[in-house]
Amino acid sequence: MPVDDPSRPLGPSTRSVHLTEQVDPTTRSVIPPIAANAAFAYPDVETWREVALGRATGHIYARNSNPTTDRFEAKVAALEGAAAATSFTTGMAAISTTLFALLSPGQRAVTVNDAYGGTYLLFTEHLPRFGVECEVVDTDDADALDAAIARGCDLLYLESPTNPAMKVLDLARHAERAHEVGATVVVDNTFATPINQQPLALGADLVLHSATKFLGGHGDVLGGVVAGSEELIHRVYAYREIIGTGLDAQAAAQFLRSLKTLGLRIERQNANAFAVARHLEGHPKVARVVYPGLESHPQHAVAAAQMSGFGGMLAFELVGGDPAVNQLLPRLEHAYLAANLGQVETIVGPPSTTSHVELSDDERRAAGIPDGLVRYSAGIEDAQDLIADLDRALDAVDA
Ligand SMILES: Cc1ncc(COP(=O)(O)O)c(C=O)c1O
């Protein structure tokens, strides 16, 4: 099994295929069998107790741990360059369990307003109910973010690129400011994936994902995962096992299969999103395209410095605003109108029906999300077909 050896760096697809994989020692299966199992049986009480008390390795009950979820966690940890990881039923379970595990009443958390809608609501509605002071800063104002951190911060939560407006935050800069005041830095890396961006290497303490998106990549399984140091992951895990938000073995096995093609899929999705973004940028009916790889992106230099690929996601606005969007979307033949992203299929939708469906129009505007924005998640189709499809549909939109 290849290991992560910095003196002999492996390419993203080799990492995706081989890191942490081991032939199953009992069956010699290349793909170890799924441990579809609630409880683990022991020959005697003493052996059982040693495992239960953590003095011997093994599993007791699958809400706490399971060999298949262990394999998924080890793989994500390796891909993110982390010592450990723990996994969850959904991305929101990963985010909420992490935040509630690490924050206590009287503490202060800082985040940005253009984060995924569910995350935004955790900071604006739910954490404050438990006495956590939350400051939500304009994502475009890096100095305001540093100032909010300097006012006192126990936890800094960042997402980059953001969902849906594709804003990019300077992760190393803000992580450094946060560490100066003793904060723990958590980064949602869902949009970038570990192939394009490694937040831990940029200074984050924890990196998390909605695995439902690119890690799964096929839209047939939900999950979440957080990776970081043994100490922090143990704190999150200890809370996860009590509130019961852990991933199940069948889902973990689906993710393990998907991760084998992560490098391959992301390479294609990066290329497709870039080609579509460049094409739309020159289209007369398109008012604005937001893609971190374009020189026109306000944080392009930051993205180029901290990302090795610019990702499969882009956003755009049409000259004709919302009415034009409503004309365009149903005409697309190679894109689903659906509330997911990161799949092998191209998926489009406005934030009002996808990432920010729980927010009112006013809340969405307050979060800095313009009306008429379209989120485009490039699949693995052929770029020329995606572009031709967009052109055909745009032809039918009123100028
Ligand atoms: C960036 C980001 N983080 C977290 C989530 C939540 O993930 P899940 O839907 O798996 O709970 C999403 C979902 O769209 C997301 O886009």
The ligand as an SDF file (V2000), in Angstrom:
LIG
                    3D

 16 16  0  0  0  0  0  0  0  0999 V2000
  -20.7250   23.7520    1.2710 C   0  0  0  0  0  0  0  0  0  0  0  0
  -21.7290   22.8500    1.9170 C   0  0  0  0  0  0  0  0  0  0  0  0
  -21.5630   22.4720    3.1990 N   0  0  0  0  0  0  0  0  0  0  0  0
  -22.4580   21.6800    3.8190 C   0  0  0  0  0  0  0  0  0  0  0  0
  -23.5960   21.2280    3.1870 C   0  0  0  0  0  0  0  0  0  0  0  0
  -24.5730   20.3560    3.9150 C   0  0  0  0  0  0  0  0  0  0  0  0
  -24.4230   19.0410    3.5120 O   0  0  0  0  0  0  0  0  0  0  0  0
  -25.5700   17.9090    3.5790 P   0  0  0  0  0  0  0  0  0  0  0  0
  -26.6280   18.3220    2.6030 O   0  0  0  0  0  0  0  0  0  0  0  0
  -24.8670   16.6600    3.2300 O   0  0  0  0  0  0  0  0  0  0  0  0
  -26.0990   17.9280    4.9730 O   0  0  0  0  0  0  0  0  0  0  0  0
  -23.8060   21.5860    1.8590 C   0  0  0  0  0  0  0  0  0  0  0  0
  -25.0230   21.1180    1.1500 C   0  0  0  0  0  0  0  0  0  0  0  0
  -25.3590   21.5840    0.0930 O   0  0  0  0  0  0  0  0  0  0  0  0
  -22.8450   22.4070    1.2140 C   0  0  0  0  0  0  0  0  0  0  0  0
  -22.9980   22.7820   -0.0660 O   0  0  0  0  0  0  0  0  0  0  0  0
  1  2  1  0
  2  3  1  0
  2 15  2  0
  3  4  2  0
  4  5  1  0
  5  6  1  0
  5 12  2  0
  6  7  1  0
  7  8  1  0
  8  9  2  0
  8 10  1  0
  8 11  1  0
 12 13  1  0
 12 15  1  0
 13 14  2  0
 15 16  1  0
M  END
$$$$
